[in-house]
Each structure stands twice: as C-alpha cells, then as structure tokens.
Amino acid sequence: MVEPVAVSPGAVAGRNLAQRITEELHKRVVGQEHMIERLLIGVLTGGHVLLEGVPGLAKTLTVRSLADTLHATFERIQFTPDLLPADVVGTMIYNQRTGEFSARKGPIFANIVLADEINRAPPKVQSALLEAMQEHQVTLGGETYPLPRPFLVLATQNPIEQEGTYPLPEAQVDRFMLKLRVTYPDRAAEKEIMRRMSGQPLADLEPVATPEDLFAARAQITELYMDEKIADYIVDIVQATRAPADYHLPQLASLIEYGASPRATIYLALCARAHAFLRGRGYVLPDDVKAIGADVLRHRIITSFEAEAEEVTSDDIVARIFDTVPVP
C-alpha cells in the first residue's frame, strides 16, 4: 500500500515546472488563471481539453502560447464548413513514377494540435478526430500510423447558440478530459490587455519544458496517494449523475437524460491527483475533487427537454450533486 506523503519531491518539481510554464504564458496572456491551470492539467496528464467561449477571449492565443513554452511540435487546424477529413488526418497519394500509393500525413501528426473553432466543421470532419484522440493512431489506406508522443488535442469552440456551428457528437465530446467555460476578463485585466495590445508585437516565449519533463510529471501524478474514501467519493459523484434518486436527489431524475460515462470516474480521479500535484501535495483532498469536478462532468451530463424548459444547465446539476453527496 502506498503511504501518503505530505510534500513529495516529485510534486515540488512538478509545481516548479508548472510555475515556469505559467510565468512564460503570462508574458502574453493576461489573467485567465483558471484556463491556464486547467490546460496545464491537460498537458501533465495527457488529456484533451475543450475550451468554449465567445470570440476574443484569448483561447487560441493561450493554446498557441502554451505550445511555445514546450519543446514540442505544434499544428493549428482552422475548422471551417468546407473542411474535409483528409485535411485533418491526411490521405494516400498515388505516385505515377513508382505506381505505388504513399501516405501524406495531415496536421494531426503533431505533439500539440489546436483544433480551432472545432464546431464550425460538419460532423464528418469532427468524427475524423475520434480514432486519433482515443487510440493515438490514424489509419490511412488500411495501414495504421502511430501519433507522436506526447499527443494532445486542445480545441476551441464558440457557444452553440452562434450561427454556423454544429454541435459536437456526444462520442467526441466524451473524449475530452476537460471542458472549460472561458469568461470575460475583469476590469483590471481588460485594461492591461488594452495596454499590451496597442500595436505592440507579442512577447517572445522560451521553451521551458521537454517531453521528458511531462512524462516524469505524469508518472508522479499516477502514483500520487488517494485514500479509499476519496475514491468512493468520486464514484458516488459519478453514480449520482446516473441514479440521482439513490443519492437523495430525486428531483434531478427528470432533468438528466444520460449520466456521466465511466470516463468521468477515470478523469475525475486523474485530474484530482493533478490538482493536488500542482499544489505540491503528495495526497488528494476532497477539495481537489470539488475544484475540478465541474470541468470534468459538465459535458458528460446530457440534460433532458424538461431541463431545457426550466433553463437548468449541466453546471447547475453538477453543483447540486456536489452540494448533496456527503464529503468524506
């Protein structure tokens, strides 16, 4: 049995790594601490992240800047209504000279892939990402090609109420470890944004982390101590999204069409460990689960028509569950 450690050397090193990356990012990005920390959790655990918000909130800038702080390859795919699956994963090219087909790999073959405005492309293109995101491989012409390690999809999307958007399939949304809601900056941050962006070029960023640093951090995170009571708490939270009446929440039964998948349990535990890791702790607290819960669960709970009629969102449901399920 692994014993809890108050402050592990690996966690301290991970926190220092996160601080170096964050300091570099803040040379370009003003505020948005919540988004930056969640992106770091995605990078350190290898989980894909979906960022939702209206245009102009520095979603693309933050992801591009994050890639600049890492010794890693980076590709940006601008999703548009006329995009084809081959534009994402690649295609087979016929060589007349040799009479053979060869693979022309698409931009998905990079360490960090920015899928910009992912919900502006039709479902056929969105689905082209499914195999890559889950299996970390792409099949072209009947042959399978592994993707580079590390591999991470960081996607941005506009709210579905905007024109020209296609809702992401549930199967694809579930493959994103986190879904972040990016909000407007406060007054002080907006003034600083205005000052920095008044015709000045973007600050140059230095790569401060290698793939080896990320792999070492991932190993530390997966070994971080989690008590059985915390594990039971996580399972109870996810189970409450499927059978709310069993957890003294009968009023939620008619509001939830489908509860969270088993991926929610896996990712909630992993992200809680990463949240503790970034704070230099060698063990997980219930507060770590609560802090990351909404970002893991909001896109995995499918609300019913009744919930839409009552203007109840998945965030509201998650909040009620965390308020009701007993904390260990």
C-alpha positions as CSV (number, residue, x, y, z in Angstrom):
1,M,0.0,0.0,0.0
2,V,1.3,3.5,-0.9
3,E,1.5,5.7,2.1
4,P,0.6,9.4,1.8
5,V,3.4,11.9,1.7
6,A,2.8,15.5,2.9
7,V,5.0,17.0,0.2
8,S,6.7,14.7,-2.3
9,P,9.9,15.8,-4.1
10,G,8.3,14.9,-7.4
11,A,5.3,17.1,-6.6
12,V,7.5,20.0,-5.7
13,A,9.4,19.6,-9.0
14,G,6.0,19.4,-10.9
15,R,4.9,22.6,-9.2
16,N,8.1,24.3,-10.2
17,L,7.6,23.1,-13.8
18,A,4.1,24.4,-13.8
19,Q,5.2,27.8,-12.4
20,R,7.8,28.1,-15.1
21,I,5.2,27.4,-17.8
22,T,2.7,29.8,-16.2
23,E,5.2,32.6,-15.9
24,E,6.1,32.3,-19.6
25,L,2.4,32.3,-20.6
26,H,1.7,35.4,-18.6
27,K,4.2,37.3,-20.8
28,R,1.4,37.1,-23.4
29,V,-1.8,36.2,-21.6
30,V,-3.4,38.5,-19.1
31,G,-5.3,36.8,-16.3
32,Q,-7.2,33.6,-17.2
33,E,-5.6,31.7,-14.4
34,H,-8.4,29.1,-14.3
35,M,-8.0,28.3,-18.0
36,I,-4.2,28.2,-17.8
37,E,-4.2,25.8,-14.8
38,R,-6.7,23.5,-16.5
39,L,-4.6,23.5,-19.7
40,L,-1.6,22.6,-17.5
41,I,-3.6,19.7,-16.0
42,G,-4.3,18.5,-19.6
43,V,-0.7,18.7,-20.6
44,L,0.6,17.0,-17.5
45,T,-1.9,14.1,-17.7
46,G,-2.2,13.8,-21.5
47,G,-5.9,14.6,-21.5
48,H,-7.5,16.5,-24.3
49,V,-9.1,19.9,-23.4
50,L,-12.1,21.7,-25.0
51,L,-12.4,25.5,-24.4
52,E,-15.7,27.2,-25.0
53,G,-16.3,30.9,-25.1
54,V,-17.3,33.8,-27.4
55,P,-14.6,35.0,-29.8
56,G,-11.9,37.3,-28.5
57,L,-11.2,35.8,-25.1
58,A,-7.6,34.7,-25.9
59,K,-8.5,31.0,-26.2
60,T,-6.4,30.5,-29.4
61,L,-3.6,32.8,-28.2
62,T,-3.3,30.8,-24.9
63,V,-3.1,27.4,-26.6
64,R,-0.6,28.7,-29.2
65,S,1.5,30.3,-26.4
66,L,1.4,27.1,-24.4
67,A,2.9,25.2,-27.3
68,D,5.7,27.8,-27.5
69,T,6.7,27.0,-23.9
70,L,7.2,23.4,-24.7
71,H,9.9,21.6,-26.8
72,A,7.2,20.0,-29.0
73,T,5.8,20.2,-32.5
74,F,2.6,22.2,-32.9
75,E,-0.1,22.4,-35.6
76,R,-3.2,24.5,-35.9
77,I,-6.2,23.3,-37.8
78,Q,-8.8,26.0,-38.6
79,F,-12.1,24.2,-38.7
80,T,-14.4,25.6,-41.4
81,P,-17.6,24.3,-43.1
82,D,-15.7,23.2,-46.2
83,L,-13.0,21.2,-44.4
84,L,-12.6,17.6,-45.3
85,P,-11.5,14.7,-43.1
86,A,-8.3,14.3,-45.3
87,D,-7.4,17.8,-44.4
88,V,-7.1,16.7,-40.8
89,V,-5.7,13.2,-40.8
90,G,-4.0,13.1,-44.3
91,T,-4.6,10.9,-47.3
92,M,-3.0,8.4,-49.7
93,I,-1.1,9.9,-52.7
94,Y,-0.6,7.9,-55.9
95,N,3.0,8.1,-57.3
96,Q,2.8,7.6,-61.1
97,R,6.5,7.0,-61.3
98,T,6.6,4.1,-58.9
99,G,2.9,3.0,-59.4
100,E,2.5,2.9,-55.6
101,F,0.5,4.8,-53.0
102,S,2.2,6.7,-50.2
103,A,0.8,8.3,-47.1
104,R,0.7,12.1,-46.9
105,K,0.2,12.7,-43.2
106,G,-2.1,15.5,-42.1
107,P,-1.6,18.2,-39.4
108,I,-2.9,15.7,-36.8
109,F,0.6,14.3,-36.7
110,A,2.0,16.8,-34.1
111,N,2.5,16.8,-30.4
112,I,0.0,19.5,-29.7
113,V,-2.8,20.1,-32.1
114,L,-5.0,23.2,-31.9
115,A,-8.4,22.4,-33.3
116,D,-9.6,26.0,-33.7
117,E,-13.4,26.6,-33.7
118,I,-13.9,22.8,-33.9
119,N,-17.7,23.1,-34.0
120,R,-17.7,25.1,-37.3
121,A,-16.9,22.0,-39.3
122,P,-19.5,19.4,-40.1
123,P,-19.8,16.2,-38.1
124,K,-17.9,14.1,-40.7
125,V,-14.8,16.1,-40.1
126,Q,-15.3,16.2,-36.3
127,S,-15.5,12.4,-36.3
128,A,-12.2,12.1,-38.1
129,L,-10.6,13.1,-34.8
130,L,-12.2,10.2,-32.8
131,E,-9.6,7.5,-33.5
132,A,-6.7,9.9,-33.1
133,M,-8.0,11.2,-29.7
134,Q,-8.7,7.8,-28.2
135,E,-6.3,5.4,-29.8
136,H,-3.4,7.9,-30.5
137,Q,-3.2,6.5,-34.0
138,V,-4.5,7.2,-37.5
139,T,-5.5,4.7,-40.3
140,L,-4.7,5.7,-43.9
141,G,-5.3,3.3,-46.8
142,G,-5.7,0.3,-44.5
143,E,-2.4,1.0,-42.6
144,T,-2.2,2.3,-39.1
145,Y,0.3,5.1,-38.2
146,P,1.0,5.9,-34.5
147,L,0.9,9.6,-33.5
148,P,3.9,11.2,-31.8
149,R,4.2,11.2,-28.0
150,P,3.1,13.3,-26.3
151,F,-0.1,13.9,-28.3
152,L,-2.7,16.4,-27.2
153,V,-5.7,18.0,-28.8
154,L,-6.6,21.4,-27.4
155,A,-9.8,22.5,-29.1
156,T,-11.7,25.8,-29.0
157,Q,-15.4,26.2,-29.8
158,N,-17.9,29.0,-29.9
159,P,-21.2,28.7,-28.0
160,I,-23.6,26.6,-30.0
161,E,-26.1,29.5,-30.0
162,Q,-23.9,31.3,-32.5
163,E,-24.6,31.0,-36.2
164,G,-22.6,28.5,-38.4
165,T,-21.9,26.0,-35.6
166,Y,-22.5,22.2,-35.5
167,P,-23.0,20.5,-32.1
168,L,-20.2,18.1,-31.4
169,P,-21.2,14.4,-31.2
170,E,-21.5,13.0,-27.7
171,A,-18.9,10.3,-28.5
172,Q,-16.4,13.0,-29.4
173,V,-17.2,15.4,-26.5
174,D,-16.7,12.5,-24.1
175,R,-13.1,12.0,-25.3
176,F,-12.2,15.5,-24.0
177,M,-11.0,15.1,-20.4
178,L,-12.0,18.7,-19.6
179,K,-14.4,21.2,-20.9
180,L,-13.7,24.8,-19.8
181,R,-16.0,27.8,-19.9
182,V,-13.9,30.8,-20.7
183,T,-15.4,34.0,-19.5
184,Y,-14.8,37.7,-19.9
185,P,-11.9,39.3,-18.1
186,D,-12.5,41.7,-15.2
187,R,-11.9,45.4,-15.5
188,A,-8.3,45.5,-14.4
189,A,-7.3,42.6,-16.7
190,E,-9.1,44.2,-19.6
191,K,-7.2,47.5,-19.1
192,E,-3.9,45.6,-19.1
193,I,-5.0,43.8,-22.3
194,M,-5.7,47.1,-23.9
195,R,-2.3,48.4,-22.8
196,R,-0.4,45.3,-24.1
197,M,-2.2,45.0,-27.4
198,S,-1.9,48.6,-28.5
199,G,0.1,47.9,-31.6
200,Q,2.9,46.1,-29.7
201,P,4.2,42.7,-31.0
202,L,3.6,39.6,-29.0
203,A,6.3,38.8,-26.4
204,D,8.7,36.0,-27.4
205,L,8.4,32.9,-25.2
206,E,11.1,30.4,-24.3
207,P,10.6,26.7,-24.3
208,V,10.9,25.7,-20.6
209,A,9.7,22.1,-20.6
210,T,10.6,19.0,-22.6
211,P,8.6,15.9,-23.3
212,E,10.7,14.1,-20.7
213,D,9.6,16.6,-18.1
214,L,6.0,15.9,-19.0
215,F,6.4,12.1,-18.9
216,A,8.1,12.4,-15.5
217,A,5.3,14.5,-14.2
218,R,2.7,12.0,-15.5
219,A,4.4,9.2,-13.7
220,Q,4.4,11.2,-10.4
221,I,0.7,12.1,-10.8
222,T,-0.5,8.5,-11.4
223,E,1.4,7.4,-8.3
224,L,0.1,10.2,-6.1
225,Y,-1.8,8.9,-3.0
226,M,-5.6,8.7,-3.0
227,D,-7.4,7.4,0.1
228,E,-10.1,4.8,-0.4
229,K,-12.7,7.2,1.0
230,I,-11.8,9.8,-1.7
231,A,-12.1,7.1,-4.4
232,D,-15.5,6.1,-3.0
233,Y,-16.5,9.8,-3.0
234,I,-15.6,10.1,-6.7
235,V,-17.6,7.0,-7.6
236,D,-20.6,8.4,-5.6
237,I,-20.4,11.7,-7.5
238,V,-20.5,10.0,-10.9
239,Q,-23.1,7.4,-9.8
240,A,-25.3,10.3,-8.7
241,T,-25.4,11.6,-12.3
242,R,-27.0,8.3,-13.4
243,A,-29.2,7.4,-10.4
244,P,-29.8,10.7,-8.5
245,A,-32.7,9.2,-6.5
246,D,-30.3,6.8,-4.8
247,Y,-28.4,9.8,-3.5
248,H,-31.3,11.8,-2.2
249,L,-31.7,13.8,-5.4
250,P,-35.0,12.6,-6.9
251,Q,-35.7,16.0,-8.3
252,L,-32.8,15.6,-10.8
253,A,-34.1,12.3,-12.3
254,S,-36.3,14.1,-14.8
255,L,-33.6,16.7,-15.7
256,I,-30.9,14.2,-16.7
257,E,-31.3,12.3,-20.0
258,Y,-28.0,10.5,-19.7
259,G,-25.5,10.5,-16.8
260,A,-21.7,10.6,-17.0
261,S,-19.8,7.8,-18.6
262,P,-17.1,5.7,-16.8
263,R,-14.5,8.0,-18.4
264,A,-15.8,10.6,-15.9
265,T,-14.7,8.4,-13.0
266,I,-11.3,7.9,-14.5
267,Y,-10.7,11.5,-15.4
268,L,-12.1,12.9,-12.1
269,A,-9.6,10.8,-10.2
270,L,-6.7,11.7,-12.5
271,C,-7.5,15.4,-12.5
272,A,-7.9,15.5,-8.7
273,R,-4.4,13.9,-8.4
274,A,-3.0,16.5,-10.9
275,H,-4.8,19.3,-9.0
276,A,-3.0,18.2,-5.8
277,F,0.2,17.7,-7.7
278,L,0.3,21.3,-8.9
279,R,0.0,22.4,-5.2
280,G,3.0,20.4,-4.2
281,R,0.9,17.9,-2.2
282,G,1.5,14.1,-2.2
283,Y,-2.1,13.2,-1.5
284,V,-5.6,14.1,-2.7
285,L,-8.2,16.0,-0.7
286,P,-12.0,16.2,-1.3
287,D,-11.4,19.9,-2.2
288,D,-9.3,18.7,-5.2
289,V,-12.3,16.7,-6.5
290,K,-14.6,19.6,-5.9
291,A,-12.3,22.1,-7.6
292,I,-12.0,20.1,-10.9
293,G,-15.5,18.4,-10.8
294,A,-17.5,20.8,-13.0
295,D,-14.8,20.9,-15.7
296,V,-14.8,17.0,-15.9
297,L,-18.6,16.5,-15.7
298,R,-20.3,19.4,-17.4
299,H,-20.0,17.9,-20.9
300,R,-20.8,14.4,-19.9
301,I,-24.2,15.0,-18.4
302,I,-26.9,15.2,-21.2
303,T,-29.8,17.2,-19.9
304,S,-33.5,16.4,-20.8
305,F,-36.0,18.6,-22.6
306,E,-37.6,19.3,-19.2
307,A,-34.2,20.7,-18.0
308,E,-34.0,22.9,-21.1
309,A,-37.6,24.1,-20.5
310,E,-36.7,25.0,-16.9
311,E,-33.4,26.5,-18.1
312,V,-31.4,24.1,-15.9
313,T,-27.8,23.5,-17.2
314,S,-25.5,20.6,-16.6
315,D,-23.4,23.0,-14.4
316,D,-26.5,23.5,-12.2
317,I,-26.9,19.7,-11.9
318,V,-23.2,19.2,-11.0
319,A,-23.4,21.9,-8.4
320,R,-26.5,20.2,-6.8
321,I,-24.8,16.9,-6.8
322,F,-21.6,18.2,-5.1
323,D,-23.8,20.0,-2.5
324,T,-25.7,16.8,-1.6
325,V,-23.3,13.9,-1.8
326,P,-21.6,13.5,1.6
327,V,-17.9,14.6,1.7
328,P,-15.6,12.1,3.4
